[in-house]
Amino acid sequence: MAARPGPMTSPSGGLLLLLCLGLASPAAANDGLDRHRARGPSLLRLFPAPRPADGYRVLAADAPGGADGEVRFRWAQPHAVALVRLTALTVAAALGPPEAGVYLTLFDASAENGDTPVDQAAGQPPRGRHPGDSHDGGLNLDLGYYLTTLEGPYFCPDHAACRQHFAAQAGAPAAGAPPPEDLHRCAGPADKLDVARQALFLLELVRNDRRYCGGELIEQIGVDLEVRKSLLAYLDQGQPAGVQADPHHATDVERLTRLMISDRWEGWDGSHHHHLHLRLRDLARGGPLPAGLQELLQREQILDGRGSGQPLALQAQLWSVGLERAVALEVLNQEGVRTARFRVGGGEWLEPDPASLPRLRAVVDLPTAPTAEVRCPLAVAEVERADGRREVLSAEVCLPPSPPLLWARAEPAAFRPGLELKAGRGRVWLEVPAAAAPLVTGLEWEVFRPGAGGPERLGGQGERHELSLGWRPAPLLVQARVLLSGRKPLLLPVFVADR
């Protein structure tokens, strides 16, 4: 550990020398940390693949134009999953399947460690898929719009809500030529948006928030400006198709209008031409779930096939807490069933959890280890009916990759800055913790001097990124600018003048 310099005095007065081991810039980064973590890590659930009637779809992989489709970034808090699934089902039931089959599409949520997703290609430095902390906590979901078509002027599938989102768009390029620059925003009307379904989905989101959470769950809905214009014009025409009579309808429309944002200052005006960003508040933070969220989860259980007269089935849900995975198994519609036992992938049999009775349910812990491959073990329940007959139920559980990068964490307090002053010169350094090193993609020093309009940016040397600089006159501020996952910087002040 570097020694701390003692107080010093300069001709201009006293100086405050600050070795700041825990102060970070408000501009957060993709750093392996979950901003919503309270006393422990968030409970996350892998958003399930849809069944034919569920009313939403997922992508097999990332698509052209920035549409995100990696299954390993579909982790969300359970009530966030329930809210989106129930709302999508309502739209499907009210308006039927879209003519072009372009349902609401699930893009990115959070990484399994609760951080904003970070990509790492072989031999390449990590790269944040979104601005730092924008997808933390399993409470932020990118949802592709309901569309009338996936055809685009330059590539297909094109998930944008508009055809015109390119610079100097003037028709198809010559054969083999690349498309024009993608503006990542609609430069023309949202002419591919299925306005009726999109409006109903958003209104039902607001209604479900009101019903189950008193309107406290949804924080923001980021949309492209042209999408917002189309939706507001549609809502101005009266009650949309599929909306059931509700005395709160006008209030719901008013609240939706406030929640939908497209402003430039907060960064919503770009990269939302092909999806909306649903941001939820962490109502479950630090304690038991409110009663409304419990009811929301119970409604989702009905969606998943629980109900009188439904066939016997095995439900399997993949959960993760602090990168420790488990499969929650439950026998659904267990009328006439005496008992059951469970296992996953040929492991040991488990009896039902006594605390869950009369529900036949067990949670099977999975090995915790980094892995690059997808595994799909078979979950099995052996049930015994009241008449003594035995029956075997099964469900496949696909486990997404769990790369070592998920274990990297850039805790600001773990960085060890140092400062030494001698003979009119200063020497600063920063020791990067080994657990954070995989996320660090750049590091430079910012030196602010009297009379300068901005910082002087300098590179350090060696493993500690040491920098020697003149101290006459003394700087106003010296700080390390650490770039994490190629996104926003972490700023660590080492010296701050007291004037």
C-alpha positions in Angstrom: 0.0 0.0 0.0 1.3 3.4 -0.9 2.2 5.8 2.0 0.0 8.8 2.4 1.8 12.2 2.3 1.4 14.5 5.2 -0.1 18.0 5.1 1.9 20.5 3.1 1.8 24.3 2.6 2.3 26.3 -0.5 2.8 30.1 -1.0 -0.9 30.3 -2.1 -2.1 28.8 1.2 -3.0 25.4 2.6 -3.6 22.5 0.3 -5.8 19.5 0.8 -4.1 16.3 -0.3 -6.7 13.6 -0.9 -6.0 10.0 -1.6 -9.5 9.1 -2.4 -10.0 5.4 -2.1 -13.8 5.4 -2.4 -14.9 8.4 -4.4 -16.1 7.7 -7.9 -17.6 9.9 -10.6 -21.4 9.9 -10.9 -20.8 8.8 -14.5 -20.8 5.1 -13.8 -19.5 2.3 -16.0 -19.9 -1.3 -16.9 -18.0 -2.4 -13.9 -19.3 -5.7 -12.6 -21.4 -4.0 -9.9 -25.2 -3.9 -9.5 -26.4 -0.4 -8.5 -29.5 -1.9 -7.0 -27.8 -4.4 -4.7 -28.8 -3.7 -1.1 -27.9 -6.1 1.7 -27.2 -8.9 -0.9 -27.3 -9.5 -4.6 -30.5 -9.2 -6.5 -32.6 -12.3 -7.1 -32.7 -12.7 -10.9 -34.6 -15.0 -13.2 -33.8 -15.9 -16.8 -36.5 -14.6 -19.0 -38.2 -17.7 -20.4 -38.3 -18.5 -24.1 -41.9 -17.9 -25.3 -44.5 -20.5 -26.1 -46.6 -20.0 -29.3 -49.5 -18.1 -27.5 -47.4 -16.0 -25.1 -47.4 -12.9 -27.4 -43.7 -12.1 -27.4 -40.6 -13.4 -29.2 -36.8 -13.6 -28.6 -33.9 -13.4 -31.0 -31.6 -16.4 -31.6 -28.6 -14.0 -31.7 -27.8 -10.3 -32.1 -29.3 -9.0 -35.3 -28.2 -6.3 -37.8 -28.6 -2.7 -36.8 -27.9 -3.2 -33.1 -30.9 -5.4 -32.2 -29.6 -7.4 -29.1 -30.5 -11.1 -28.8 -28.0 -12.8 -26.5 -29.7 -15.2 -24.1 -27.1 -14.7 -21.4 -28.2 -11.1 -21.0 -31.9 -11.9 -20.4 -31.7 -11.9 -16.6 -34.4 -9.8 -14.7 -36.0 -9.6 -11.4 -39.0 -12.0 -11.1 -41.7 -9.3 -11.0 -40.2 -7.6 -14.0 -40.5 -10.8 -16.0 -44.1 -11.3 -14.8 -45.1 -7.7 -15.7 -43.9 -8.0 -19.3 -45.2 -11.5 -19.9 -48.7 -10.8 -18.5 -48.9 -7.5 -20.5 -47.8 -9.2 -23.8 -50.3 -12.0 -23.2 -53.1 -9.4 -22.8 -52.2 -7.8 -26.1 -52.1 -11.1 -27.9 -55.5 -12.1 -26.4 -57.1 -8.8 -27.3 -55.8 -8.2 -30.8 -54.7 -11.7 -32.0 -51.4 -12.5 -33.7 -49.9 -9.7 -35.8 -50.4 -10.2 -39.6 -46.6 -10.1 -40.2 -45.9 -12.1 -37.0 -43.7 -9.4 -35.5 -44.6 -9.6 -31.9 -43.0 -7.6 -29.1 -39.4 -8.8 -29.0 -37.2 -9.2 -25.9 -33.7 -7.7 -26.4 -31.3 -7.2 -23.4 -32.1 -7.0 -19.8 -29.2 -7.5 -17.3 -26.2 -9.7 -17.1 -26.3 -12.5 -14.6 -24.2 -10.6 -12.1 -26.7 -7.7 -12.1 -24.4 -5.5 -14.1 -25.1 -3.8 -17.4 -24.2 -6.4 -20.1 -20.6 -6.5 -21.3 -19.4 -8.3 -24.4 -15.9 -9.9 -24.8 -14.9 -11.4 -28.1 -11.9 -13.6 -28.3 -8.7 -11.6 -28.2 -10.6 -8.3 -27.8 -11.1 -6.0 -24.8 -14.5 -6.1 -23.1 -17.1 -3.7 -24.4 -20.2 -2.5 -22.7 -23.3 -3.1 -24.8 -25.1 -0.1 -23.2 -24.1 3.0 -21.3 -22.8 2.2 -17.8 -25.4 1.2 -15.2 -28.3 1.7 -17.6 -29.2 -2.0 -17.4 -28.3 -2.8 -13.8 -30.3 -4.7 -11.3 -32.6 -6.8 -13.5 -35.0 -3.8 -13.6 -34.2 -2.5 -17.1 -35.5 -4.3 -20.2 -35.1 -3.4 -23.9 -38.3 -4.5 -25.7 -38.4 -4.4 -29.5 -41.5 -2.7 -30.9 -44.5 -4.4 -32.4 -43.9 -4.0 -36.1 -45.8 -4.4 -39.3 -42.8 -5.8 -41.1 -39.1 -6.6 -40.6 -38.2 -5.5 -44.1 -35.7 -2.6 -44.3 -34.2 -0.6 -47.2 -30.7 -1.9 -46.6 -30.8 -5.1 -44.5 -33.3 -7.6 -43.2 -34.3 -8.2 -40.5 -34.5 -4.5 -39.7 -36.1 -4.1 -36.3 -36.4 -0.3 -36.5 -39.9 1.2 -36.3 -39.1 3.4 -39.3 -37.6 2.9 -42.7 -35.7 6.1 -42.7 -32.9 5.9 -40.1 -29.9 6.3 -42.3 -27.9 9.4 -43.4 -28.4 10.5 -47.0 -30.9 7.8 -47.6 -31.8 7.8 -51.3 -32.5 4.2 -52.3 -30.8 0.9 -52.1 -27.0 1.0 -52.5 -25.2 -0.6 -55.4 -24.6 -4.4 -55.1 -21.9 -5.1 -52.6 -21.7 -1.6 -51.3 -22.3 -1.0 -47.5 -25.4 0.8 -46.4 -25.2 4.5 -45.5 -24.4 5.6 -41.9 -27.1 4.4 -39.5 -28.3 7.4 -37.5 -29.7 5.1 -34.7 -32.8 7.2 -34.6 -35.8 7.7 -36.8 -35.2 10.5 -39.3 -38.7 10.1 -40.7 -42.1 8.8 -39.5 -42.4 5.5 -37.6 -44.0 3.9 -40.6 -43.3 0.3 -39.6 -44.7 0.6 -36.1 -47.8 -1.5 -35.3 -49.3 1.5 -33.5 -52.5 -0.3 -32.2 -50.6 -3.1 -30.5 -47.8 -0.9 -29.2 -50.3 1.5 -27.7 -52.3 -1.2 -26.1 -49.1 -2.8 -24.6 -48.0 0.4 -23.0 -51.4 1.2 -21.7 -51.7 -2.2 -20.2 -48.2 -1.8 -18.6 -49.5 1.4 -16.9 -52.7 -0.4 -15.9 -50.9 -3.3 -14.4 -48.6 -1.0 -12.5 -51.6 0.8 -11.1 -53.4 -2.5 -10.2 -50.6 -4.3 -8.5 -48.2 -1.5 -7.4 -50.2 1.6 -7.0 -48.4 3.2 -9.9 -45.0 3.1 -8.2 -43.2 0.4 -10.2 -42.6 2.0 -13.6 -40.0 4.8 -13.5 -39.4 5.6 -17.2 -40.2 4.3 -20.7 -37.6 5.5 -23.2 -38.7 5.6 -26.8 -37.7 7.2 -30.1 -39.2 10.6 -30.7 -41.0 9.6 -33.9 -42.4 6.5 -32.1 -43.6 8.8 -29.3 -45.3 11.1 -31.8 -47.1 8.2 -33.5 -48.3 6.8 -30.2 -49.6 10.1 -28.9 -51.4 10.9 -32.1 -53.1 7.5 -32.0 -54.1 7.9 -28.3 -55.5 11.4 -29.1 -58.1 9.8 -31.4 -59.9 8.1 -28.5 -59.8 4.7 -26.6 -57.6 2.3 -28.6 -58.8 -1.1 -29.9 -58.6 -3.9 -27.3 -58.7 -1.6 -24.2 -61.5 -2.6 -21.9 -63.7 0.0 -20.3 -62.0 1.5 -17.3 -62.8 4.7 -15.4 -59.1 5.3 -15.0 -58.4 5.3 -18.7 -57.9 9.1 -19.1 -55.5 9.1 -16.1 -53.6 6.1 -17.5 -53.1 7.9 -20.8 -51.9 11.0 -19.0 -49.5 9.0 -16.9 -48.2 7.1 -20.0 -47.6 10.4 -21.7 -45.4 11.5 -18.8 -43.5 8.2 -18.6 -42.6 8.1 -22.3 -39.4 10.1 -22.7 -37.3 10.9 -25.8 -35.2 13.8 -24.5 -31.6 14.3 -25.6 -30.3 15.5 -22.2 -30.7 12.1 -20.6 -29.7 10.2 -23.8 -33.0 8.8 -24.8 -33.1 10.4 -28.3 -30.6 7.9 -29.8 -30.6 4.1 -30.3 -34.2 3.6 -29.4 -35.4 3.5 -33.0 -35.8 -0.3 -32.7 -36.8 -0.8 -29.1 -38.3 0.9 -26.0 -36.4 0.8 -22.7 -38.6 -0.1 -19.7 -37.0 1.1 -16.4 -38.6 -0.1 -13.2 -38.1 1.0 -9.6 -36.7 -1.5 -7.1 -39.7 -2.0 -4.9 -38.4 -5.3 -3.7 -35.1 -3.8 -2.5 -34.0 -4.8 1.0 -37.1 -6.6 2.2 -40.1 -8.8 1.5 -42.1 -8.3 -1.7 -45.0 -5.9 -1.3 -48.4 -7.6 -1.5 -49.1 -6.3 -5.0 -45.9 -7.8 -6.4 -46.9 -11.1 -4.8 -50.2 -11.0 -6.5 -48.5 -10.1 -9.8 -46.3 -13.2 -9.5 -49.4 -15.3 -8.7 -51.1 -14.1 -11.9 -48.0 -15.2 -13.8 -48.4 -18.7 -12.4 -51.8 -18.9 -14.0 -50.2 -17.9 -17.3 -47.7 -20.7 -16.9 -50.4 -23.3 -16.8 -51.6 -23.5 -13.2 -55.4 -23.8 -12.9 -58.3 -26.1 -12.3 -58.7 -28.7 -15.0 -55.2 -28.2 -16.5 -53.0 -31.2 -17.2 -50.3 -32.3 -14.9 -47.0 -30.6 -15.8 -43.5 -29.8 -14.5 -42.5 -26.1 -14.3 -38.8 -25.3 -14.3 -37.4 -21.8 -13.7 -33.8 -20.8 -13.8 -32.7 -18.5 -11.0 -29.5 -16.8 -10.0 -28.3 -15.0 -6.9 -24.8 -13.7 -6.8 -23.9 -16.0 -9.8 -25.1 -19.0 -7.8 -27.7 -20.8 -10.0 -30.7 -22.9 -9.0 -33.6 -24.5 -10.8 -37.0 -24.1 -9.1 -39.1 -27.1 -10.0 -42.9 -27.4 -9.2 -45.6 -29.9 -10.2 -48.5 -27.9 -11.6 -52.1 -28.9 -11.4 -51.3 -31.5 -8.8 -54.9 -32.6 -8.0 -54.9 -36.3 -7.2 -51.1 -36.3 -6.6 -49.9 -37.6 -3.2 -46.2 -36.7 -3.4 -43.3 -36.2 -5.8 -39.5 -36.1 -5.9 -37.2 -34.0 -8.2 -33.8 -34.0 -9.8 -31.9 -32.2 -12.5 -29.4 -33.8 -15.0 -29.3 -37.2 -13.3 -28.3 -35.7 -9.9 -29.6 -36.8 -6.5 -33.3 -37.0 -5.9 -34.9 -34.2 -3.7 -38.1 -34.4 -1.7 -40.5 -31.4 -1.9 -39.7 -28.4 0.3 -41.8 -28.9 3.5 -42.2 -25.1 3.8 -44.0 -25.1 0.3 -46.5 -27.8 1.1 -49.2 -28.5 -0.1 -47.5 -27.2 -3.2 -45.0 -29.9 -4.5 -41.9 -27.8 -5.1 -38.1 -28.1 -4.7 -35.2 -25.9 -5.6 -32.2 -27.7 -7.0 -28.8 -25.9 -6.6 -26.5 -26.1 -9.6 -22.7 -26.0 -9.6 -21.2 -22.5 -9.6 -18.3 -22.2 -12.1 -17.4 -20.2 -15.1 -18.4 -21.9 -18.4 -18.4 -20.9 -22.0 -20.8 -23.5 -23.3 -24.6 -23.9 -23.2 -25.8 -26.9 -21.3 -29.4 -28.2 -21.4 -29.9 -30.8 -18.6 -33.2 -32.5 -18.2 -35.3 -31.7 -15.1 -37.4 -34.7 -13.9 -40.2 -35.1 -11.4 -41.4 -38.5 -10.4 -44.9 -38.1 -9.0 -47.1 -40.6 -7.1 -50.9 -40.3 -7.5 -53.3 -41.0 -4.7 -54.2 -44.4 -6.3 -50.5 -45.4 -6.2 -49.8 -44.9 -9.9 -46.4 -43.3 -10.7 -45.7 -40.9 -13.5 -42.6 -39.1 -14.7 -42.7 -35.5 -15.8 -39.8 -33.7 -17.5 -38.7 -30.3 -18.7 -35.5 -29.2 -20.4 -33.5 -26.5 -18.6 -31.0 -24.6 -20.9 -28.2 -22.9 -19.0 -26.6 -19.9 -20.8 -22.8 -19.4 -20.7 -21.3 -18.0 -17.5 -18.0 -16.5 -18.7 -15.2 -15.6 -16.2 -15.7 -11.8 -16.9 -18.9 -12.0 -14.8 -16.7 -12.4 -11.7 -14.7 -9.2 -12.4 -15.6 -6.2 -10.2 -14.3 -2.7 -10.3 -14.9 -1.5 -6.8 -13.7 2.1 -6.6 -12.4 1.6 -3.0 -10.1 -1.2 -4.3 -8.1 1.1 -6.5 -5.0 2.3 -4.7 -4.0 5.8 -5.8 -0.8 7.4 -4.4 0.9 10.8 -4.4 4.4 11.9 -3.5 5.8 15.5 -3.6 9.5 16.3 -3.7 11.7 19.1 -4.9 8.9 20.9 -6.8 7.7 17.9 -8.6 4.8 15.4 -8.0 4.6 11.8 -8.7 1.2 10.1 -8.8 0.3 6.4 -9.4 -2.7 4.1 -9.4 -2.6 0.4 -8.5 -5.4 -1.5 -10.3 -6.8 -4.5 -8.3 -6.4 -7.8 -10.1 -10.2 -8.4 -9.9 -10.9 -5.2 -11.8 -8.1 -5.5 -14.4 -10.2 -7.5 -17.0 -12.7 -4.6 -17.2 -10.1 -1.8 -17.5 -9.8 -0.8 -21.2 -7.9 2.5 -20.7 -6.3 4.7 -18.0 -5.0 8.3 -18.2 -4.4 11.2 -15.9 -6.3 14.5 -15.9 -4.4 17.5 -14.6 -6.3 20.8 -14.1 -4.0 23.8 -13.6 -4.9 27.5 -12.8 -5.9 29.4 -15.8 -6.4 26.4 -18.1 -9.7 25.9 -19.8 -9.7 22.2 -19.4 -7.7 19.2 -18.3 -4.3 18.2 -19.6 -4.5 14.5 -20.3 -1.4 12.4 -19.8 -0.5 8.7 -19.9 1.3 6.9 -17.1 4.0 4.3 -17.2 4.4 0.8 -15.9 2.0 -1.5 -14.0 1.1 1.3 -11.6 0.6 3.9 -14.4 3.0 6.3 -12.7 3.2 9.9 -13.8 5.7 12.6 -12.9 4.7 16.3 -13.3 5.8 19.7 -12.3 4.2 21.1 -9.1 5.0 24.9 -9.5 2.4 26.2 -9.7 0.5 23.4 -8.0 -2.4 21.9 -9.9 -6.0 22.5 -8.8 -6.9 18.9 -9.4 -5.2 15.6 -10.4 -7.4 12.6 -11.0 -7.1 9.2 -12.7 -9.6 8.6 -15.5 -10.2 4.8 -15.7 -12.2 3.6 -18.7 -14.1 0.5 -17.9 -15.4 -1.8 -20.7 -14.9 0.9 -23.3 -17.8 3.0 -21.9 -18.0 5.9 -19.4 -15.0 6.6 -17.1 -14.5 6.1 -13.4 -12.9 9.2 -12.0 -10.6 8.8 -8.9 -9.2 12.1 -7.5 -5.7 11.9 -6.0 -5.1 15.5 -5.3 -7.6 18.3 -4.7 -6.6 21.9 -3.8 -8.4 23.6 -0.9 -9.1 26.8 -2.8 
